[in-house]
Amino acid sequence: MVRSAAPTPDDYIASLPDDRRAAIAEVRRVVRESLPAGYEEGMQYGMITWFVPLARYAQTYNGQPLVVAGLASQRGYMSLYLNSVYGDPAAEALFRHGWAATGKPLDMGRSCVRFRQLENLPLDLVAETLARADLDGFVDRAKAAHASRRIRPATDD
């Protein structure tokens, strides 16, 4: 994974080669316009991220803000991380069904959608997916996921 030391999303985009700059800027625009209120934008993990402010939810496993989406330029492709579909089977099914309807091939890991050109990424589907990423629901799912992983104390039963 290519990591950037850029301190701001604008600096990150300015540092990209011409062929990537326009695509990343357009995806950023769509994400910013689509996410419900309450999320913040910044730089984490060497990429542009949109996250839950620590003032809203601070008990993350690593002390870093909970990321709902991320955007990065890698060596051979660009990546859009849709953490709102990761761990939410209904959201993932909607996303995969919507993508299949576009007829475009999907190159996706758990949350990472890889694309080489902007035309390969259905921006309307991205917008719809992120618009459903209600901040309270996203935080509730994170809390439930972390609670289910906690080790329960032994009992004398």
Number of C-alpha atoms within 10 A of each C-alpha: 10 10 12 19 13 17 14 15 20 13 13 21 22 15 14 14 10 10 9 20 15 15 19 23 17 13 18 21 12 17 25 17 13 18 22 14 12 13 20 15 19 14 21 21 13 19 24 26 25 24 21 21 16 13 7 14 17 14 14 14 10 8 10 15 21 24 20 24 23 25 24 24 27 17 8 9 13 19 22 24 21 23 20 23 25 16 14 12 10 11 17 19 12 15 18 15 11 17 17 12 9 13 8 12 11 15 11 15 10 12 18 19 17 21 20 15 13 15 10 14 21 13 15 12 16 19 18 17 21 24 15 16 23 17 19 13 12 19 18 13 15 19 14 10 12 13 11 10 8 8 7 8 5 6 5 3 3
